[in-house]
Amino acid sequence: KSNIVYYSRKHFHSLNVQMICDSDCRILNVNAKYGGATHDAFIWEKIASTNCINIQSSSMARTRVAIENTFGRLKNRWRCLCKDRTLHYAPVKCAKIITACCVLHNLAIEFNIPEPEPAEIENPNLAMTISEHIFQENTIGDGLIRGRAIRSILVDKINRLHT
């Protein structure tokens, strides 16, 4: 019966992720604990009652563009978050994956790691814009190689912060 909590009005299983971002698409807060059947108003009411937040609808309307842009950029960078890609894990693990993607998204913004171009995602045989000399289209596991290279870049930049 708890499965019904995750079955959204759009007729698929999902999580309803509440997110707060700034105008630069940096994610300031993420809450991925609610099932897809949970209405947005319920989540906002819970947050407002626990954090004493007074949010007016006119303010929410002005910031909707920023959050929608942030969701788009997040899904563009981390394709596992798109609705056509399914995370085959329990909801708690999916929430952790979503949170990890948000942290990595912020790190990528902080370290100016470019986002993949939409055309690159649709057609992986197109030339890559990120350090072409590192990422060459010559193996079956290109996505894995690119992912590891980007991870190495981020780890290197984070390590330099601590030295």
SEGURO-989220 format. One record per atom (N, C-alpha, C): residue number from 1; chain; x, y, z; residue in three letters. Coordinates in pm, 1 decimal, padded with zeros to 6 digits, always signed. Layout:
N
R/NUM/A/X/Y/Z/ALA
...
//
This chain:
163
R/1/A/+00081.6/-00120.5/+00000.0/LYS
R/1/A/+00000.0/+00000.0/+00000.0/LYS
R/1/A/+00085.6/+00126.4/+00000.0/LYS
R/2/A/+00206.2/+00121.7/+00052.3/SER
R/2/A/+00291.4/+00240.3/+00051.5/SER
R/2/A/+00334.5/+00276.0/-00090.0/SER
R/3/A/+00325.3/+00178.5/-00181.8/ASN
R/3/A/+00360.5/+00200.4/-00321.2/ASN
R/3/A/+00274.1/+00308.8/-00384.4/ASN
R/4/A/+00149.8/+00321.8/-00340.2/ILE
R/4/A/+00057.1/+00419.8/-00396.5/ILE
R/4/A/+00103.7/+00563.2/-00369.0/ILE
R/5/A/+00179.3/+00583.1/-00263.9/VAL
R/5/A/+00233.2/+00714.5/-00229.3/VAL
R/5/A/+00327.0/+00764.8/-00338.5/VAL
R/6/A/+00389.9/+00673.5/-00411.8/TYR
R/6/A/+00488.0/+00710.0/-00513.5/TYR
R/6/A/+00428.5/+00715.4/-00654.1/TYR
R/7/A/+00301.0/+00680.5/-00669.2/TYR
R/7/A/+00237.5/+00680.2/-00800.7/TYR
R/7/A/+00176.4/+00817.4/-00825.6/TYR
R/8/A/+00237.8/+00892.8/-00917.5/SER
R/8/A/+00200.2/+01033.0/-00938.3/SER
R/8/A/+00075.0/+01047.2/-01023.9/SER
R/9/A/+00024.2/+01169.6/-01028.0/ARG
R/9/A/-00093.6/+01200.6/-01110.6/ARG
R/9/A/-00062.8/+01186.2/-01259.3/ARG
R/10/A/+00065.3/+01179.7/-01293.6/LYS
R/10/A/+00107.3/+01163.9/-01432.9/LYS
R/10/A/+00118.5/+01016.1/-01471.0/LYS
R/11/A/+00077.6/+00929.7/-01379.4/HIS
R/11/A/+00067.6/+00785.6/-01403.3/HIS
R/11/A/+00201.6/+00712.7/-01414.0/HIS
R/12/A/+00295.3/+00748.6/-01330.6/PHE
R/12/A/+00417.7/+00671.8/-01315.8/PHE
R/12/A/+00468.6/+00692.3/-01173.8/PHE
R/13/A/+00556.7/+00602.3/-01128.4/HIS
R/13/A/+00613.0/+00612.2/-00994.1/HIS
R/13/A/+00721.6/+00719.1/-00991.3/HIS
R/14/A/+00720.0/+00800.6/-00886.5/SER
R/14/A/+00815.9/+00909.9/-00878.2/SER
R/14/A/+00827.7/+00962.2/-00736.0/SER
R/15/A/+00921.1/+01053.0/-00719.6/LEU
R/15/A/+00934.9/+01129.7/-00596.1/LEU
R/15/A/+00896.5/+01273.2/-00628.8/LEU
R/16/A/+00835.4/+01342.4/-00534.5/ASN
R/16/A/+00806.7/+01484.4/-00549.5/ASN
R/16/A/+00919.8/+01557.7/-00478.0/ASN
R/17/A/+01010.3/+01613.5/-00554.7/VAL
R/17/A/+01130.4/+01675.8/-00499.4/VAL
R/17/A/+01105.9/+01825.0/-00482.3/VAL
R/18/A/+01116.4/+01871.1/-00358.4/GLN
R/18/A/+01105.7/+02013.8/-00328.1/GLN
R/18/A/+01246.0/+02070.6/-00327.0/GLN
R/19/A/+01265.8/+02180.5/-00401.5/MET
R/19/A/+01398.8/+02236.7/-00413.5/MET
R/19/A/+01391.3/+02388.0/-00404.3/MET
R/20/A/+01493.3/+02447.1/-00344.5/ILE
R/20/A/+01506.9/+02592.4/-00339.6/ILE
R/20/A/+01640.6/+02625.0/-00404.4/ILE
R/21/A/+01639.4/+02724.2/-00494.7/CYS
R/21/A/+01762.0/+02763.0/-00563.0/CYS
R/21/A/+01776.1/+02914.3/-00562.6/CYS
R/22/A/+01895.8/+02960.4/-00600.4/ASP
R/22/A/+01914.7/+03103.9/-00617.4/ASP
R/22/A/+01904.9/+03137.8/-00766.0/ASP
R/23/A/+01924.9/+03263.9/-00800.1/SER
R/23/A/+01909.8/+03307.7/-00939.3/SER
R/23/A/+02019.7/+03253.8/-01030.4/SER
R/24/A/+02127.3/+03200.3/-00972.8/ASP
R/24/A/+02234.8/+03140.2/-01051.5/ASP
R/24/A/+02220.5/+02988.8/-01063.5/ASP
R/25/A/+02104.5/+02936.0/-01028.1/CYS
R/25/A/+02071.6/+02793.2/-01035.4/CYS
R/25/A/+02152.0/+02708.0/-00937.1/CYS
R/26/A/+02205.5/+02769.6/-00833.2/ARG
R/26/A/+02269.8/+02692.7/-00725.7/ARG
R/26/A/+02158.0/+02641.7/-00635.0/ARG
R/27/A/+02166.4/+02516.0/-00601.1/ILE
R/27/A/+02062.5/+02454.7/-00518.7/ILE
R/27/A/+02095.1/+02482.2/-00372.5/ILE
R/28/A/+02003.5/+02550.7/-00305.0/LEU
R/28/A/+02023.0/+02589.2/-00165.5/LEU
R/28/A/+01962.0/+02488.0/-00068.8/LEU
R/29/A/+01859.0/+02418.1/-00114.7/ASN
R/29/A/+01792.2/+02319.8/-00030.8/ASN
R/29/A/+01723.8/+02219.1/-00121.1/ASN
R/30/A/+01730.4/+02091.9/-00083.8/VAL
R/30/A/+01660.8/+01987.6/-00158.8/VAL
R/30/A/+01598.4/+01890.6/-00059.3/VAL
R/31/A/+01474.7/+01851.6/-00088.8/ASN
R/31/A/+01403.6/+01756.2/-00005.4/ASN
R/31/A/+01338.2/+01655.9/-00099.0/ASN
R/32/A/+01390.7/+01535.0/-00100.4/ALA
R/32/A/+01340.6/+01431.8/-00191.9/ALA
R/32/A/+01270.5/+01318.9/-00117.3/ALA
R/33/A/+01208.6/+01348.9/-00006.0/LYS
R/33/A/+01151.1/+01241.2/+00074.6/LYS
R/33/A/+01003.1/+01214.2/+00049.1/LYS
R/34/A/+00937.3/+01296.1/-00030.6/TYR
R/34/A/+00793.9/+01277.7/-00052.6/TYR
R/34/A/+00766.3/+01198.7/-00179.2/TYR
R/35/A/+00665.8/+01113.6/-00175.0/GLY
R/35/A/+00625.9/+01035.0/-00290.9/GLY
R/35/A/+00561.3/+01121.8/-00396.8/GLY
R/36/A/+00560.2/+01073.1/-00519.9/GLY
R/36/A/+00504.8/+01147.2/-00632.7/GLY
R/36/A/+00358.2/+01181.9/-00620.5/GLY
R/37/A/+00283.7/+01108.7/-00539.1/ALA
R/37/A/+00142.1/+01138.8/-00520.5/ALA
R/37/A/+00119.6/+01254.8/-00423.8/ALA
R/38/A/+00222.7/+01297.9/-00355.3/THR
R/38/A/+00211.2/+01407.1/-00258.5/THR
R/38/A/+00198.2/+01539.2/-00332.7/THR
R/39/A/+00095.3/+01615.4/-00298.6/HIS
R/39/A/+00069.9/+01743.6/-00364.2/HIS
R/39/A/+00171.0/+01847.5/-00317.2/HIS
R/40/A/+00210.0/+01936.0/-00409.8/ASP
R/40/A/+00306.8/+02041.6/-00377.4/ASP
R/40/A/+00261.8/+02126.3/-00258.7/ASP
R/41/A/+00133.8/+02157.4/-00252.6/ALA
R/41/A/+00082.0/+02242.6/-00144.8/ALA
R/41/A/+00104.2/+02177.8/-00007.7/ALA
R/42/A/+00090.3/+02046.1/-00001.3/PHE
R/42/A/+00114.4/+01975.1/+00124.7/PHE
R/42/A/+00259.8/+01991.7/+00168.6/PHE
R/43/A/+00352.1/+01978.2/+00073.1/ILE
R/43/A/+00494.5/+01991.2/+00104.8/ILE
R/43/A/+00524.8/+02133.5/+00151.7/ILE
R/44/A/+00474.2/+02232.8/+00079.5/TRP
R/44/A/+00498.4/+02371.8/+00119.2/TRP
R/44/A/+00438.9/+02401.7/+00255.9/TRP
R/45/A/+00321.6/+02345.6/+00282.9/GLU
R/45/A/+00258.0/+02366.6/+00414.0/GLU
R/45/A/+00344.3/+02305.8/+00524.8/GLU
R/46/A/+00397.6/+02185.3/+00501.4/LYS
R/46/A/+00484.5/+02120.2/+00599.8/LYS
R/46/A/+00610.0/+02204.6/+00625.2/LYS
R/47/A/+00669.1/+02253.8/+00516.5/ILE
R/47/A/+00791.0/+02333.6/+00528.7/ILE
R/47/A/+00760.9/+02464.6/+00600.6/ILE
R/48/A/+00651.5/+02530.8/+00561.9/ALA
R/48/A/+00616.1/+02658.4/+00623.5/ALA
R/48/A/+00588.5/+02641.2/+00772.1/ALA
R/49/A/+00523.3/+02530.3/+00810.1/SER
R/49/A/+00491.1/+02510.7/+00951.6/SER
R/49/A/+00614.1/+02473.1/+01033.4/SER
R/50/A/+00709.4/+02403.9/+00973.6/THR
R/50/A/+00828.0/+02363.9/+01050.0/THR
R/50/A/+00936.4/+02470.2/+01049.4/THR
R/51/A/+00939.9/+02553.9/+00945.1/ASN
R/51/A/+01045.6/+02654.5/+00936.0/ASN
R/51/A/+00994.8/+02797.3/+00948.4/ASN
R/52/A/+00866.0/+02812.6/+00977.3/CYS
R/52/A/+00806.1/+02946.3/+00990.9/CYS
R/52/A/+00832.1/+03031.9/+00867.1/CYS
R/53/A/+00819.0/+02972.7/+00750.5/ILE
R/53/A/+00838.7/+03045.1/+00625.2/ILE
R/53/A/+00705.0/+03101.3/+00580.9/ILE
R/54/A/+00702.9/+03230.6/+00550.1/ASN
R/54/A/+00583.2/+03294.4/+00497.6/ASN
R/54/A/+00606.6/+03322.0/+00350.3/ASN
R/55/A/+00554.8/+03236.1/+00265.4/ILE
R/55/A/+00576.9/+03247.4/+00122.5/ILE
R/55/A/+00446.8/+03288.5/+00055.9/ILE
R/56/A/+00451.5/+03398.5/-00017.3/GLN
R/56/A/+00333.2/+03446.6/-00086.7/GLN
R/56/A/+00336.0/+03396.5/-00230.1/GLN
R/57/A/+00218.2/+03376.3/-00286.2/SER
R/57/A/+00210.7/+03319.3/-00421.0/SER
R/57/A/+00275.8/+03409.4/-00525.4/SER
R/58/A/+00269.4/+03541.4/-00510.6/SER
R/58/A/+00332.4/+03630.3/-00608.5/SER
R/58/A/+00484.2/+03612.8/-00607.2/SER
R/59/A/+00540.4/+03591.5/-00489.6/SER
R/59/A/+00684.2/+03568.0/-00477.2/SER
R/59/A/+00721.1/+03434.9/-00542.0/SER
R/60/A/+00637.7/+03335.0/-00521.9/MET
R/60/A/+00663.9/+03204.1/-00581.4/MET
R/60/A/+00657.1/+03210.7/-00733.4/MET
R/61/A/+00563.0/+03288.2/-00786.6/ALA
R/61/A/+00549.4/+03299.6/-00931.6/ALA
R/61/A/+00673.5/+03363.1/-00993.4/ALA
R/62/A/+00731.2/+03462.4/-00928.0/ARG
R/62/A/+00850.6/+03529.4/-00980.2/ARG
R/62/A/+00972.1/+03436.8/-00980.2/ARG
R/63/A/+00979.0/+03345.6/-00885.3/THR
R/63/A/+01096.4/+03258.4/-00875.7/THR
R/63/A/+01078.9/+03125.4/-00949.7/THR
R/64/A/+00960.5/+03101.5/-01002.5/ARG
R/64/A/+00935.1/+02975.1/-01071.3/ARG
R/64/A/+01027.2/+02955.3/-01191.2/ARG
R/65/A/+01055.5/+03062.4/-01262.8/VAL
R/65/A/+01143.5/+03052.5/-01379.1/VAL
R/65/A/+01280.9/+03001.8/-01336.5/VAL
R/66/A/+01334.2/+03053.5/-01227.1/ALA
R/66/A/+01467.3/+03012.3/-01180.1/ALA
R/66/A/+01468.7/+02864.7/-01142.1/ALA
R/67/A/+01366.5/+02819.2/-01071.9/ILE
R/67/A/+01366.3/+02679.0/-01027.9/ILE
R/67/A/+01343.6/+02584.7/-01145.8/ILE
R/68/A/+01258.4/+02623.6/-01239.3/GLU
R/68/A/+01236.8/+02539.5/-01357.8/GLU
R/68/A/+01365.2/+02528.7/-01439.5/GLU
R/69/A/+01438.4/+02640.2/-01449.9/ASN
R/69/A/+01567.5/+02639.7/-01519.0/ASN
R/69/A/+01666.3/+02548.6/-01446.2/ASN
R/70/A/+01665.8/+02555.9/-01314.0/THR
R/70/A/+01755.1/+02471.1/-01235.0/THR
R/70/A/+01721.8/+02323.8/-01254.9/THR
R/71/A/+01593.5/+02288.7/-01250.8/PHE
R/71/A/+01553.5/+02149.6/-01275.4/PHE
R/71/A/+01599.1/+02104.2/-01414.1/PHE
R/72/A/+01582.2/+02190.1/-01514.1/GLY
R/72/A/+01623.8/+02155.6/-01650.2/GLY
R/72/A/+01773.5/+02132.1/-01660.0/GLY
R/73/A/+01851.4/+02221.0/-01597.8/ARG
R/73/A/+01996.6/+02206.2/-01600.7/ARG
R/73/A/+02041.0/+02081.2/-01525.1/ARG
R/74/A/+01975.7/+02053.1/-01413.5/LEU
R/74/A/+02007.9/+01934.7/-01333.2/LEU
R/74/A/+01981.5/+01807.4/-01413.4/LEU
R/75/A/+01866.7/+01800.8/-01479.6/LYS
R/75/A/+01831.8/+01683.4/-01560.0/LYS
R/75/A/+01918.9/+01672.0/-01685.1/LYS
R/76/A/+01962.3/+01785.2/-01738.9/ASN
R/76/A/+02050.4/+01783.8/-01855.0/ASN
R/76/A/+02186.9/+01725.7/-01818.9/ASN
R/77/A/+02237.2/+01762.5/-01702.7/ARG
R/77/A/+02369.3/+01714.7/-01660.4/ARG
R/77/A/+02361.8/+01571.4/-01609.0/ARG
R/78/A/+02258.7/+01538.9/-01536.2/TRP
R/78/A/+02245.0/+01405.9/-01474.5/TRP
R/78/A/+02123.0/+01337.2/-01534.5/TRP
R/79/A/+02145.1/+01270.3/-01645.9/ARG
R/79/A/+02037.5/+01211.3/-01725.5/ARG
R/79/A/+01956.6/+01105.7/-01650.8/ARG
R/80/A/+02012.8/+01048.6/-01545.8/CYS
R/80/A/+01938.1/+00948.6/-01468.4/CYS
R/80/A/+01816.6/+01010.7/-01399.4/CYS
R/81/A/+01809.8/+01143.7/-01392.0/LEU
R/81/A/+01698.6/+01211.8/-01327.0/LEU
R/81/A/+01581.5/+01238.7/-01421.0/LEU
R/82/A/+01599.7/+01214.6/-01549.5/CYS
R/82/A/+01490.9/+01237.1/-01645.0/CYS
R/82/A/+01382.8/+01131.5/-01628.6/CYS
R/83/A/+01259.5/+01169.1/-01658.2/LYS
R/83/A/+01149.6/+01074.7/-01637.2/LYS
R/83/A/+01158.2/+00952.2/-01727.6/LYS
R/84/A/+01225.7/+00966.8/-01842.3/ASP
R/84/A/+01239.9/+00852.5/-01932.6/ASP
R/84/A/+01346.6/+00754.5/-01887.2/ASP
R/85/A/+01426.7/+00796.4/-01790.8/ARG
R/85/A/+01527.4/+00708.4/-01731.4/ARG
R/85/A/+01473.2/+00667.2/-01595.3/ARG
R/86/A/+01477.4/+00542.5/-01564.9/THR
R/86/A/+01421.6/+00494.5/-01439.7/THR
R/86/A/+01533.2/+00454.9/-01344.8/THR
R/87/A/+01524.7/+00504.5/-01222.5/LEU
R/87/A/+01616.5/+00459.7/-01118.1/LEU
R/87/A/+01555.2/+00334.9/-01056.3/LEU
R/88/A/+01620.7/+00223.7/-01071.5/HIS
R/88/A/+01567.4/+00095.9/-01023.6/HIS
R/88/A/+01612.8/+00067.8/-00880.9/HIS
R/89/A/+01575.2/+00157.3/-00790.7/TYR
R/89/A/+01613.9/+00145.2/-00650.6/TYR
R/89/A/+01495.0/+00180.1/-00562.8/TYR
R/90/A/+01507.8/+00149.3/-00435.8/ALA
R/90/A/+01405.0/+00186.5/-00339.6/ALA
R/90/A/+01399.8/+00339.7/-00329.5/ALA
R/91/A/+01284.8/+00395.1/-00293.1/PRO
R/91/A/+01271.4/+00540.8/-00285.4/PRO
R/91/A/+01376.6/+00610.3/-00199.2/PRO
R/92/A/+01416.0/+00549.5/-00089.0/VAL
R/92/A/+01517.0/+00612.2/-00002.7/VAL
R/92/A/+01650.1/+00626.0/-00076.1/VAL
R/93/A/+01688.6/+00522.9/-00150.6/LYS
R/93/A/+01814.2/+00529.0/-00226.9/LYS
R/93/A/+01800.9/+00629.3/-00341.6/LYS
R/94/A/+01685.6/+00633.2/-00406.3/CYS
R/94/A/+01663.1/+00731.5/-00512.7/CYS
R/94/A/+01676.7/+00873.1/-00457.9/CYS
R/95/A/+01623.5/+00896.9/-00339.4/ALA
R/95/A/+01634.9/+01029.1/-00276.8/ALA
R/95/A/+01782.1/+01064.4/-00253.7/ALA
R/96/A/+01862.3/+00967.0/-00213.5/LYS
R/96/A/+02005.4/+00990.7/-00193.3/LYS
R/96/A/+02075.3/+01020.8/-00325.7/LYS
R/97/A/+02036.2/+00951.4/-00432.0/ILE
R/97/A/+02094.3/+00976.1/-00564.2/ILE
R/97/A/+02059.3/+01117.4/-00610.1/ILE
R/98/A/+01934.8/+01157.6/-00590.6/ILE
R/98/A/+01891.2/+01292.7/-00628.5/ILE
R/98/A/+01970.7/+01397.1/-00551.1/ILE
R/99/A/+01986.1/+01376.2/-00421.2/THR
R/99/A/+02061.8/+01470.2/-00338.5/THR
R/99/A/+02207.4/+01476.5/-00383.6/THR
R/100/A/+02266.2/+01361.2/-00413.7/ALA
R/100/A/+02405.4/+01358.5/-00461.9/ALA
R/100/A/+02418.0/+01434.5/-00593.8/ALA
R/101/A/+02322.3/+01416.9/-00684.0/CYS
R/101/A/+02324.9/+01489.9/-00810.9/CYS
R/101/A/+02317.0/+01640.6/-00786.9/CYS
R/102/A/+02239.3/+01682.0/-00687.4/CYS
R/102/A/+02228.2/+01824.9/-00654.1/CYS
R/102/A/+02361.1/+01878.7/-00602.1/CYS
R/103/A/+02427.5/+01802.9/-00516.4/VAL
R/103/A/+02558.4/+01844.8/-00464.5/VAL
R/103/A/+02659.2/+01855.1/-00579.4/VAL
R/104/A/+02661.3/+01754.6/-00665.3/LEU
R/104/A/+02752.9/+01756.6/-00780.4/LEU
R/104/A/+02719.7/+01870.5/-00876.3/LEU
R/105/A/+02592.1/+01900.0/-00892.2/HIS
R/105/A/+02547.8/+02013.1/-00975.3/HIS
R/105/A/+02607.4/+02143.3/-00921.8/HIS
R/106/A/+02597.6/+02164.2/-00791.3/ASN
R/106/A/+02654.1/+02285.0/-00730.9/ASN
R/106/A/+02805.5/+02290.6/-00746.8/ASN
R/107/A/+02871.9/+02177.3/-00730.3/LEU
R/107/A/+03017.4/+02173.5/-00749.3/LEU
R/107/A/+03054.2/+02205.7/-00894.0/LEU
R/108/A/+02978.0/+02152.0/-00987.2/ALA
R/108/A/+03004.9/+02178.8/-01128.6/ALA
R/108/A/+02988.1/+02328.2/-01159.1/ALA
R/109/A/+02888.1/+02391.1/-01100.6/ILE
R/109/A/+02870.5/+02536.0/-01118.6/ILE
R/109/A/+02988.6/+02610.0/-01056.0/ILE
R/110/A/+03024.3/+02572.5/-00935.2/GLU
R/110/A/+03133.8/+02638.1/-00862.8/GLU
R/110/A/+03265.5/+02630.8/-00940.4/GLU
R/111/A/+03291.6/+02517.3/-01003.9/PHE
R/111/A/+03418.0/+02497.5/-01073.5/PHE
R/111/A/+03406.5/+02516.4/-01224.9/PHE
R/112/A/+03295.7/+02577.1/-01267.9/ASN
R/112/A/+03275.1/+02610.1/-01410.0/ASN
R/112/A/+03290.4/+02490.6/-01502.9/ASN
R/113/A/+03239.2/+02376.0/-01461.4/ILE
R/113/A/+03237.6/+02258.0/-01548.7/ILE
R/113/A/+03119.7/+02276.9/-01644.5/ILE
R/114/A/+03145.3/+02285.1/-01773.9/PRO
R/114/A/+03035.5/+02311.3/-01867.2/PRO
R/114/A/+02934.3/+02197.8/-01871.0/PRO
R/115/A/+02811.8/+02236.3/-01899.7/GLU
R/115/A/+02705.2/+02136.6/-01913.4/GLU
R/115/A/+02715.6/+02072.3/-02051.0/GLU
R/116/A/+02670.2/+01947.1/-02062.0/PRO
R/116/A/+02667.3/+01886.5/-02195.8/PRO
R/116/A/+02566.0/+01960.4/-02283.1/PRO
R/117/A/+02596.4/+01969.3/-02410.1/GLU
R/117/A/+02504.1/+02032.1/-02504.0/GLU
R/117/A/+02387.4/+01937.3/-02528.2/GLU
R/118/A/+02265.8/+01989.8/-02541.1/PRO
R/118/A/+02151.2/+01900.8/-02568.2/PRO
R/118/A/+02171.6/+01813.2/-02690.7/PRO
R/119/A/+02235.1/+01865.1/-02795.2/ALA
R/119/A/+02259.0/+01784.6/-02916.0/ALA
R/119/A/+02353.4/+01669.6/-02887.0/ALA
R/120/A/+02447.2/+01690.8/-02796.1/GLU
R/120/A/+02541.6/+01584.4/-02760.7/GLU
R/120/A/+02469.2/+01470.0/-02691.9/GLU
R/121/A/+02369.6/+01505.0/-02614.5/ILE
R/121/A/+02294.4/+01403.6/-02541.5/ILE
R/121/A/+02209.7/+01322.6/-02639.7/ILE
R/122/A/+02145.9/+01393.3/-02734.2/GLU
R/122/A/+02060.9/+01324.9/-02830.4/GLU
R/122/A/+02143.6/+01242.5/-02929.0/GLU
R/123/A/+02263.5/+01291.0/-02965.6/ASN
R/123/A/+02347.6/+01221.6/-03060.8/ASN
R/123/A/+02489.1/+01213.0/-03004.1/ASN
R/124/A/+02521.8/+01106.1/-02934.2/PRO
R/124/A/+02651.9/+01095.8/-02869.7/PRO
R/124/A/+02769.4/+01089.2/-02967.1/PRO
R/125/A/+02743.6/+01075.5/-03097.8/ASN
R/125/A/+02852.7/+01070.5/-03194.4/ASN
R/125/A/+02902.7/+01209.1/-03234.7/ASN
R/126/A/+02832.2/+01315.8/-03189.3/LEU
R/126/A/+02878.5/+01450.7/-03220.4/LEU
R/126/A/+03000.7/+01483.3/-03136.1/LEU
R/127/A/+03082.9/+01573.7/-03185.6/ALA
R/127/A/+03204.4/+01611.8/-03113.3/ALA
R/127/A/+03167.6/+01675.0/-02979.8/ALA
R/128/A/+03246.5/+01646.2/-02878.9/MET
R/128/A/+03222.4/+01698.5/-02745.3/MET
R/128/A/+03287.1/+01835.0/-02730.9/MET
R/129/A/+03229.3/+01920.4/-02646.2/THR
R/129/A/+03283.9/+02053.4/-02625.0/THR
R/129/A/+03380.9/+02056.7/-02508.5/THR
R/130/A/+03375.7/+01959.4/-02418.6/ILE
R/130/A/+03459.8/+01961.6/-02299.4/ILE
R/130/A/+03591.9/+01893.8/-02330.3/ILE
R/131/A/+03696.6/+01971.6/-02330.6/SER
R/131/A/+03833.1/+01919.4/-02346.7/SER
R/131/A/+03837.6/+01805.2/-02447.6/SER
R/132/A/+03817.1/+01839.6/-02573.5/GLU
R/132/A/+03810.4/+01736.5/-02678.2/GLU
R/132/A/+03933.4/+01646.4/-02679.5/GLU
R/133/A/+04046.9/+01700.4/-02641.0/HIS
R/133/A/+04167.5/+01617.7/-02641.2/HIS
R/133/A/+04163.3/+01509.2/-02533.9/HIS
R/134/A/+04077.9/+01527.5/-02430.8/ILE
R/134/A/+04064.8/+01426.1/-02326.1/ILE
R/134/A/+03956.1/+01326.2/-02363.1/ILE
R/135/A/+03844.0/+01378.2/-02413.8/PHE
R/135/A/+03727.8/+01294.2/-02440.2/PHE
R/135/A/+03714.4/+01269.2/-02589.6/PHE
R/136/A/+03769.6/+01163.6/-02638.2/GLN
R/136/A/+03758.3/+01132.9/-02779.1/GLN
R/136/A/+03661.0/+01017.5/-02797.7/GLN
R/137/A/+03583.9/+01025.8/-02904.8/GLU
R/137/A/+03481.9/+00926.4/-02934.6/GLU
R/137/A/+03545.2/+00803.4/-02998.3/GLU
R/138/A/+03605.6/+00716.0/-02917.6/ASN
R/138/A/+03671.9/+00600.7/-02979.4/ASN
R/138/A/+03646.5/+00469.7/-02906.5/ASN
R/139/A/+03562.1/+00470.4/-02806.4/THR
R/139/A/+03532.3/+00345.1/-02738.0/THR
R/139/A/+03383.7/+00334.5/-02709.6/THR
R/140/A/+03339.3/+00215.4/-02680.7/ILE
R/140/A/+03198.7/+00192.5/-02649.1/ILE
R/140/A/+03161.8/+00259.5/-02517.7/ILE
R/141/A/+03252.3/+00266.5/-02422.0/GLY
R/141/A/+03224.4/+00322.0/-02290.3/GLY
R/141/A/+03252.6/+00470.0/-02277.9/GLY
R/142/A/+03229.0/+00548.5/-02385.0/ASP
R/142/A/+03258.2/+00691.8/-02382.2/ASP
R/142/A/+03190.0/+00763.6/-02266.9/ASP
R/143/A/+03063.0/+00734.1/-02241.6/GLY
R/143/A/+02991.3/+00799.7/-02132.8/GLY
R/143/A/+03059.7/+00776.0/-01999.4/GLY
R/144/A/+03102.7/+00654.9/-01977.7/LEU
R/144/A/+03172.9/+00620.7/-01854.6/LEU
R/144/A/+03306.6/+00693.1/-01846.3/LEU
R/145/A/+03378.1/+00698.2/-01957.1/ILE
R/145/A/+03507.9/+00765.8/-01959.7/ILE
R/145/A/+03490.5/+00914.9/-01932.4/ILE
R/146/A/+03392.7/+00977.6/-01998.8/ARG
R/146/A/+03366.6/+01120.1/-01975.3/ARG
R/146/A/+03328.1/+01144.2/-01830.8/ARG
R/147/A/+03242.5/+01059.5/-01777.1/GLY
R/147/A/+03200.5/+01074.6/-01637.9/GLY
R/147/A/+03317.5/+01066.3/-01541.4/GLY
R/148/A/+03405.1/+00969.4/-01565.4/ARG
R/148/A/+03523.3/+00955.7/-01478.9/ARG
R/148/A/+03617.2/+01074.4/-01493.1/ARG
R/149/A/+03631.1/+01126.1/-01613.9/ALA
R/149/A/+03719.2/+01241.4/-01634.7/ALA
R/149/A/+03663.4/+01365.2/-01565.0/ALA
R/150/A/+03533.4/+01387.3/-01575.6/ILE
R/150/A/+03471.4/+01501.4/-01507.6/ILE
R/150/A/+03483.2/+01484.0/-01357.2/ILE
R/151/A/+03461.8/+01361.4/-01307.9/ARG
R/151/A/+03478.3/+01335.5/-01164.7/ARG
R/151/A/+03620.7/+01368.0/-01120.7/ARG
R/152/A/+03719.2/+01326.9/-01200.7/SER
R/152/A/+03859.9/+01355.0/-01167.4/SER
R/152/A/+03887.6/+01504.6/-01162.9/SER
R/153/A/+03830.2/+01578.5/-01257.6/ILE
R/153/A/+03846.9/+01724.2/-01259.0/ILE
R/153/A/+03790.1/+01784.6/-01131.0/ILE
R/154/A/+03668.5/+01742.6/-01093.3/LEU
R/154/A/+03605.7/+01795.0/-00971.4/LEU
R/154/A/+03686.3/+01758.6/-00847.3/LEU
R/155/A/+03729.8/+01634.7/-00837.5/VAL
R/155/A/+03807.4/+01591.0/-00720.7/VAL
R/155/A/+03936.7/+01669.9/-00711.2/VAL
R/156/A/+04002.3/+01689.9/-00825.0/ASP
R/156/A/+04127.2/+01765.7/-00826.2/ASP
R/156/A/+04104.5/+01909.0/-00778.6/ASP
R/157/A/+03999.9/+01973.3/-00827.3/LYS
R/157/A/+03971.3/+02111.5/-00786.8/LYS
R/157/A/+03933.8/+02119.9/-00639.4/LYS
R/158/A/+03858.5/+02023.1/-00589.8/ILE
R/158/A/+03821.7/+02022.4/-00447.9/ILE
R/158/A/+03945.4/+01999.0/-00361.9/ILE
R/159/A/+04032.5/+01906.9/-00403.9/ASN
R/159/A/+04154.8/+01881.6/-00328.7/ASN
R/159/A/+04243.5/+02004.9/-00322.5/ASN
R/160/A/+04248.7/+02082.8/-00430.3/ARG
R/160/A/+04329.3/+02204.8/-00430.8/ARG
R/160/A/+04276.2/+02307.8/-00332.1/ARG
R/161/A/+04147.8/+02304.0/-00301.9/LEU
R/161/A/+04090.4/+02396.4/-00203.5/LEU
R/161/A/+04143.8/+02367.1/-00063.3/LEU
R/162/A/+04177.0/+02243.0/-00037.5/HIS
R/162/A/+04219.8/+02201.9/+00096.7/HIS
R/162/A/+04371.5/+02203.1/+00114.8/HIS
R/163/A/+04445.0/+02248.8/+00013.7/THR
R/163/A/+04591.3/+02252.6/+00027.0/THR
R/163/A/+04641.3/+02394.8/+00042.0/THR
//
